[in-house]
Amino acid sequence: MTSLQTPLYNLSEFPLVYEPAEDTHLFLDALEKDMDNLLQIKPVTICEIGCGSGILITALASIFKNTCCYFCTDINPQACLATKNTALLNKADIECVQMDLTSCLKAQWRFDVIIFNPPYVVTEENEIKGNGLNRAFAGGKKGRIITDKFLKSLVNILSDNGVCYVLFLKDNILVEVEKIMQQNGFCSTVIMERKIPGEHLYICKFNKKH
Ligand SMILES: C[S@@+](CC[C@H](N)C(=O)[O-])C[C@H]1O[C@@H](n2cnc3c(N)ncnc32)[C@H](O)[C@@H]1O
């Protein structure tokens, strides 16, 4: 199995950026577990939405190196700077632009791999408009306001043979999401799950049905 190392990072100058936590590490473990499948699709474009510290996309860049282009977005401008810094520390070449999901990209942009560890905690709706750290966790109703908006756009940003990995919490009611995605032409598979104190997390993989 190809092992995925945790990249070096330093958030001391970026106090409003989400510090990698259990969810981030579950995501790294899931990508490592699915790496043989990822290698098989020979991606040339990889995108992370909500990159935070940037360690997930930087870890992928350490595997695919210069065979791929790496692009990420975060609504928090400090996260974009932190990600550029993480890329630099690990000698990776990653573009990061501040935006809401992929809203500033041209309609023709498609990615072979998309990853998103979204703000997934069930909160009051107004909390999702807070500062950098609030936006890292606050997911509004069912913890799915941001995730649902992202998944709606997935058909237009994922290449035909591409794969997308998203993190969910039990409270997000994943079966509901899987049903909607099925109706929208996607297959879904839970590739890893983990119970941590107070949370049950899942990494779900989506691909287009052929
Ligand atoms: C749970 S944190 C994950 C950070 C990092 N990817 C990780 O795994 O450690 C969620 C990230 O999504 C970003 N985010 C929240 N809403 C967003 C949106 N509408 N568009 C882009 N990024 C968003 C947050 O700023 C935060 O960096």
The ligand as an SDF file (V2000), in Angstrom:
LIG
                    3D

 27 29  0  0  0  0  0  0  0  0999 V2000
  -13.5020   21.3070    8.6270 C   0  0  0  0  0  0  0  0  0  0  0  0
  -12.4710   22.5340    7.8850 S   0  0  0  0  0  0  0  0  0  0  0  0
  -11.3610   21.4850    6.9520 C   0  0  0  0  0  0  0  0  0  0  0  0
  -10.0010   22.1180    6.7010 C   0  0  0  0  0  0  0  0  0  0  0  0
   -8.9790   21.1540    6.0760 C   0  0  0  0  0  0  0  0  0  0  0  0
   -9.3860   20.7470    4.7560 N   0  0  0  0  0  0  0  0  0  0  0  0
   -8.7730   19.9550    6.9600 C   0  0  0  0  0  0  0  0  0  0  0  0
   -9.2410   18.8620    6.5820 O   0  0  0  0  0  0  0  0  0  0  0  0
   -8.1380   20.0870    8.0240 O   0  0  0  0  0  0  0  0  0  0  0  0
  -13.5490   23.2260    6.6130 C   0  0  0  0  0  0  0  0  0  0  0  0
  -12.8900   24.2510    5.7070 C   0  0  0  0  0  0  0  0  0  0  0  0
  -13.8510   24.6580    4.7180 O   0  0  0  0  0  0  0  0  0  0  0  0
  -13.7710   26.0740    4.5410 C   0  0  0  0  0  0  0  0  0  0  0  0
  -15.0600   26.5290    4.0150 N   0  0  0  0  0  0  0  0  0  0  0  0
  -16.2240   26.6910    4.6940 C   0  0  0  0  0  0  0  0  0  0  0  0
  -17.1890   27.1240    3.8590 N   0  0  0  0  0  0  0  0  0  0  0  0
  -16.6320   27.2140    2.6310 C   0  0  0  0  0  0  0  0  0  0  0  0
  -17.1150   27.6090    1.3420 C   0  0  0  0  0  0  0  0  0  0  0  0
  -18.3840   27.9980    1.1750 N   0  0  0  0  0  0  0  0  0  0  0  0
  -16.2480   27.6150    0.2970 N   0  0  0  0  0  0  0  0  0  0  0  0
  -14.9460   27.2460    0.4670 C   0  0  0  0  0  0  0  0  0  0  0  0
  -14.4310   26.8670    1.6710 N   0  0  0  0  0  0  0  0  0  0  0  0
  -15.2600   26.8530    2.7180 C   0  0  0  0  0  0  0  0  0  0  0  0
  -13.4210   26.5850    5.9160 C   0  0  0  0  0  0  0  0  0  0  0  0
  -12.8850   27.8940    5.8740 O   0  0  0  0  0  0  0  0  0  0  0  0
  -12.4330   25.5270    6.4070 C   0  0  0  0  0  0  0  0  0  0  0  0
  -11.1170   25.8410    6.0270 O   0  0  0  0  0  0  0  0  0  0  0  0
  1  2  1  0
  2  3  1  0
  2 10  1  0
  3  4  1  0
  4  5  1  0
  5  6  1  0
  5  7  1  0
  7  8  2  0
  7  9  1  0
 10 11  1  0
 11 12  1  0
 11 26  1  0
 12 13  1  0
 13 14  1  0
 13 24  1  0
 14 15  1  0
 14 23  1  0
 15 16  2  0
 16 17  1  0
 17 18  1  0
 17 23  2  0
 18 19  1  0
 18 20  2  0
 20 21  1  0
 21 22  2  0
 22 23  1  0
 24 25  1  0
 24 26  1  0
 26 27  1  0
M  CHG  2   2   1   9  -1
M  END
$$$$
